[in-house]
Amino acid sequence: MASRMREVPPGFAFDKEHPVVPIPFRAWIGDRRFEGRGLSVAAAQVTLDAPPDPALLNSRHVARLAFDFEDFSISLYPEIAVGEGAGPGELTLRFLEPTGPHLPQLRYILNSFIAGDFVSLGAMMAYSGPTRPKDPKAKDGGKSRRYLRSIAAIGLSLALIAAAGQTLLQRYTQSYEARPAFINRAGNDMRATSAGQITYLNTAAGAGEVVYSISANSGDVLNFQLPCDCEVSVVDGIFEGATVLPGDPILSIFDSSVNVRVESLMSVEGVSKAMGGEQVLLDLSDGRSVPVRVLLSAATDAAAARGDLYLPVTMVAESGDFDVDDIGKTARIRLVRPVFGGSLAWPGGQQ
């Protein structure tokens, strides 16, 4: 069938510009069949069993190019112009539109043949790509490796799930106080009984002598005597001229015994949790976690009545948990919420 497409110049398909690849194929022009000798993106080379019909030369047709594989066949229908071949008994089928619809499939066949994925088997082609049958031993080894990888992936997933679950459990069951606890020497506090100003302070006072005086807001002067020949320690922030409120500690007195007392300022929420049954632990820098009981005092009630956000409390541990060497240390306050009756609480106070 004649074509009205613009003819490609005869000198377009040079071997150096478009090398011919020896791919086996068959070509049909009408009822005439030809055996393919070579193929490029610009033309197809075919051979003849008999001299060509003179009327066929320089004619234009829609040719069928068939590529036969083992189990299937690919056919392309380019528009061609018939010309003389490189030798006797050969014809050149020049593609009138080299970039026509047939180009993607033709380029794939050429590239695959050049890459070695297609091999020639006489007039047929076969696929020789990277997928080749493996021996049974290789298959068994691959299966074992897959099992090992699957087991490793499952183990890693379980470990990550366990770590995430532990983190979530800790966040749900544990909370920390913002202020630390101070481990001090145990003693008795002498506190202000009225709001006013410290006008006299004598840490060297003996038993029965005035140790400090407060000029109360009511106009009275309140004198406080030392009840014993004890060691006296003034609370930080107390000096002559300092202003105090009812319940504020002024000084601490110590007898000859050396005991330990733990004090801190806990948040209102933390005190409520402790009173509600949550376990209170003191985490020390040496790695110990000591369970304690929180004791409230008149100073706690006074601070709560004033609307303070942090309340002074005293903490008591079991006998022997603290000793003289712990005096002066600080600890972090941790509250642990019991889950399912305490079965999921952290045993022994350990994190």
SULTA-V29794 format. One record per residue. N is the residue number from 1. PHI is phi in whole degrees, -180 to 180 (999 if undefined). NEAR is the number of other C-alpha atoms within 8 Angstrom. D_CENTER is the distance of its C-alpha to the mean C-alpha in Angstrom with 1 decimal. Layout:
N;PHI;NEAR;D_CENTER  N;PHI;NEAR;D_CENTER
This chain:
1;999;5;66.7  2;-71;6;67.2  3;-117;7;64.3  4;-101;4;64.5  5;-69;6;61.3  6;-65;5;61.9  7;-73;6;62.9  8;-74;9;60.8  9;-57;5;63.0  10;-60;5;64.5  11;-85;5;63.2  12;-70;7;59.6  13;-93;10;58.6  14;-84;8;59.2  15;-62;7;57.8  16;-71;5;56.3  17;-83;6;54.4  18;-132;10;53.4  19;-61;8;53.9  20;-87;8;55.2  21;-102;9;53.1  22;-77;7;55.2  23;-96;10;53.5  24;-74;14;55.7  25;-160;13;56.3  26;-125;11;59.2  27;-127;13;60.4  28;-123;11;62.7  29;-123;10;64.8  30;67;5;66.6  31;-94;5;68.1  32;-84;6;68.2  33;-112;8;65.6  34;-131;10;64.6  35;-93;11;62.7  36;-77;14;59.9  37;-109;12;60.2  38;-165;12;57.3  39;-149;12;54.9  40;-140;11;53.2  41;-75;9;51.5  42;-109;10;54.9  43;-161;11;57.4  44;-124;13;58.2  45;-102;13;60.9  46;-128;15;63.0  47;-115;11;66.1  48;-121;11;69.3  49;-85;5;71.7  50;-138;5;74.6  51;-57;6;75.6  52;-72;8;73.7  53;-69;6;75.4  54;-56;5;76.5  55;-69;6;75.5  56;-79;8;71.9  57;-66;10;71.5  58;64;8;70.1  59;-97;9;69.2  60;-120;11;66.0  61;-150;11;64.2  62;-100;10;61.0  63;-96;12;60.3  64;-112;11;58.2  65;-107;12;56.2  66;-113;11;55.1  67;-116;12;52.6  68;-94;11;53.1  69;-107;9;50.3  70;-65;7;50.6  71;-120;4;49.5  72;-159;6;49.5  73;-141;8;51.0  74;-118;7;49.9  75;-122;8;52.5  76;-120;10;52.6  77;-129;9;55.3  78;-84;14;55.7  79;-87;12;58.8  80;-130;12;60.9  81;-120;13;64.0  82;-86;13;66.2  83;-137;10;67.5  84;-69;8;69.1  85;-88;11;67.0  86;-74;7;66.9  87;-144;5;69.6  88;-66;5;72.3  89;73;11;71.1  90;-129;12;67.8  91;-130;13;66.5  92;-112;13;63.7  93;-102;12;61.9  94;-82;13;60.4  95;-76;13;57.6  96;-69;12;58.9  97;-132;9;55.4  98;-60;8;53.1  99;-98;6;50.0  100;-73;7;50.9  101;-61;6;48.9  102;-79;10;49.5  103;-62;10;47.7  104;-58;7;44.0  105;-67;8;45.3  106;-64;10;47.7  107;-65;9;45.2  108;-62;8;42.8  109;-64;8;45.7  110;-63;10;46.8  111;-64;8;43.4  112;-66;10;42.8  113;-68;11;46.3  114;-66;8;45.8  115;-73;7;42.4  116;92;9;44.2  117;-73;10;42.5  118;-113;12;46.0  119;-121;10;49.0  120;-87;10;52.6  121;-122;7;54.5  122;70;6;57.9  123;-89;8;57.8  124;-120;12;54.4  125;-126;14;50.8  126;-132;10;48.1  127;-84;7;44.3  128;-130;10;43.3  129;-74;8;39.6  130;-74;4;36.8  131;-88;5;36.8  132;-117;6;39.5  133;-60;4;40.2  134;-102;6;38.9  135;-70;6;40.9  136;-57;6;40.3  137;-65;6;39.0  138;-64;8;36.3  139;-64;9;35.3  140;-64;8;35.3  141;-64;8;33.2  142;-63;8;30.6  143;-65;8;30.5  144;-63;8;30.0  145;-64;8;27.1  146;-63;8;25.5  147;-61;8;26.1  148;-63;8;24.5  149;-64;8;21.4  150;-64;8;21.2  151;-64;8;21.8  152;-63;8;19.1  153;-65;8;16.5  154;-64;8;17.8  155;-62;8;17.8  156;-64;8;14.2  157;-63;8;13.3  158;-64;8;15.7  159;-63;8;14.4  160;-66;8;10.8  161;-64;8;12.8  162;-64;8;15.2  163;-64;8;12.8  164;-65;8;11.3  165;-64;8;15.1  166;-64;8;16.3  167;-62;8;14.1  168;-64;8;15.4  169;-64;8;18.9  170;-63;8;19.0  171;-66;8;18.2  172;-78;7;20.9  173;-97;11;23.5  174;-125;10;23.3  175;-148;8;24.1  176;-123;8;25.4  177;-84;12;28.5  178;-73;6;28.4  179;-104;9;31.6  180;-80;11;32.3  181;-103;13;35.2  182;-112;11;38.1  183;-96;14;40.1  184;-123;11;43.7  185;-73;10;47.1  186;-72;9;48.5  187;-161;10;51.4  188;-108;7;53.1  189;-90;9;52.4  190;-108;9;55.1  191;-118;10;54.0  192;-74;13;55.5  193;-100;7;57.6  194;-151;10;58.0  195;-74;11;56.5  196;173;11;58.1  197;-130;12;58.2  198;-73;15;58.6  199;-108;10;62.0  200;-151;9;62.6  201;-149;10;60.5  202;-135;8;62.0  203;-76;8;59.7  204;-96;6;62.8  205;-68;9;64.6  206;-98;9;66.3  207;-62;10;66.7  208;86;8;68.3  209;-94;8;67.8  210;-71;11;65.9  211;-100;14;62.4  212;-159;12;61.2  213;-132;13;62.6  214;-125;13;61.1  215;-89;12;62.9  216;-73;12;61.9  217;-64;8;61.5  218;-76;4;64.5  219;104;6;66.7  220;-82;7;67.1  221;-110;8;66.3  222;-104;8;64.7  223;-106;9;65.2  224;-121;8;63.2  225;-97;10;64.7  226;-78;12;63.0  227;-78;6;63.6  228;-156;7;63.8  229;-81;7;63.9  230;-122;10;60.1  231;-76;7;57.6  232;-115;10;56.3  233;-132;8;52.9  234;-80;9;52.4  235;-69;9;49.2  236;-57;4;47.1  237;92;5;48.3  238;-104;8;51.8  239;-158;7;54.8  240;-64;9;58.2  241;104;7;57.7  242;-71;9;54.3  243;-95;8;54.0  244;-128;11;52.9  245;-118;10;52.4  246;-58;10;53.5  247;93;11;51.5  248;-70;9;50.1  249;-71;10;50.4  250;-102;11;53.0  251;-154;11;53.2  252;-119;13;52.6  253;-117;12;55.3  254;-123;11;54.9  255;-89;8;57.4  256;-73;5;57.9  257;-77;5;55.1  258;-115;8;51.6  259;-117;9;49.1  260;-114;12;45.5  261;-134;12;44.2  262;-112;11;40.7  263;-130;12;40.5  264;-163;12;37.8  265;-111;11;37.2  266;-101;13;35.0  267;-67;11;33.9  268;-60;9;35.8  269;-65;6;32.8  270;-65;10;32.3  271;-63;10;36.0  272;-63;8;36.0  273;-64;10;33.2  274;-65;12;35.1  275;-72;8;38.3  276;-85;6;36.6  277;112;7;35.9  278;-73;11;32.5  279;-77;11;32.5  280;-108;13;32.6  281;-125;13;31.4  282;-109;14;31.9  283;-93;12;29.3  284;-92;10;31.2  285;-68;7;30.1  286;-84;4;31.6  287;99;6;29.2  288;-78;8;31.6  289;-125;11;30.8  290;-107;10;34.2  291;-74;11;34.9  292;-137;12;37.4  293;-108;8;39.4  294;-96;11;39.5  295;-111;8;43.1  296;-97;10;44.2  297;-136;8;47.3  298;-63;7;49.7  299;-65;11;47.5  300;-65;11;44.6  301;-64;9;46.8  302;-66;10;48.2  303;-66;12;44.7  304;-65;10;43.6  305;-66;7;46.9  306;-78;6;46.3  307;86;6;42.9  308;-66;8;40.9  309;-80;7;37.1  310;-123;9;37.1  311;-114;14;39.8  312;-73;12;41.4  313;-136;13;41.1  314;-116;12;42.2  315;-119;12;40.2  316;-120;10;42.0  317;-106;10;40.7  318;-65;7;42.5  319;-62;5;45.3  320;97;5;44.3  321;-71;7;40.6  322;-122;9;41.5  323;-135;9;44.2  324;-62;9;45.9  325;-66;5;43.3  326;-85;8;40.6  327;-64;10;42.7  328;97;7;41.1  329;-83;8;37.5  330;-119;10;34.8  331;-142;12;32.2  332;-96;12;29.3  333;-90;13;30.0  334;-122;12;27.7  335;-110;15;28.5  336;-118;13;27.5  337;-88;12;28.1  338;-71;12;29.7  339;-119;9;28.3  340;54;6;30.8  341;74;6;33.6  342;92;8;31.6  343;-70;7;30.6  344;-107;8;26.9  345;-73;10;27.5  346;-73;8;26.6  347;-68;5;29.7  348;65;5;31.8  349;78;9;29.6  350;-83;6;26.9  351;-79;3;23.3
